Amino acid sequence: MKKIIAGSLIALGLVSGMAQADSRFKENKSHREYARVTHVEPIVVQTERRIPRRECWEEDVRYETRDYQRKSYTGPILGGIIGGAIGNELGAGQDNKKVGAVVGAVLGASIGNDLSHNRAHRGNNVEYRTETRCNVQHDVEYYERVTGYKVTYRYNGQTYQTRMDRDPGKRIEVRVHVTPLS
């Protein structure tokens, strides 16, 4: 029985060793080599930049002010008293004196009101002041910037292209994968 177990173990070891050897040859193998760069073309993007610029100028500005006075009843009252006194003096008889006083008071009040009303609006003033006015304008500036490089290279008689962040120079490192065809 010992011989059978020992023989089985040896056979098992041989079979697993052969399987490992076979799998090593079937694995993908890769290594690094260099390919010759044949053409490098910068990838350029045009961009715009808006630059604010402040523009200022002097401008004459018209200002109109009104000096409104508080409405006063002094003019109509004073006109009524004066008009009543004049109407009273001009009236011929007792009844005419009363009518003349009333008519004179009404006319005097009206004249006094007109005079005080005209005086209240005489305070309109117009003046000009020089003020600085400003506005913001935007100048647009265009510029180009390189965002990458389109690289053409040859390896083993074949031409390939890739995009890179920098110019690789005369040669580029490539990874070569070797897989057996089975």
Secondary structure, DSSP 8 states (H G I E B T S, - for coil): -HHHHHHHHHHHHHHHHHHHHHHHHHS-EEEEEEEEEEEEEEEEEEEEEEEEEEEEEEEEEEEEE-------SHHHHHHHHHHHHHHHHH--SHHHHHHHHHHHHHHHHHHHHHHHHHHHTTT-EEEEEEEEEEEEEEEEEEEEEEEEEEEEEEETTEEEEEEESS---SEEEEEEEE----
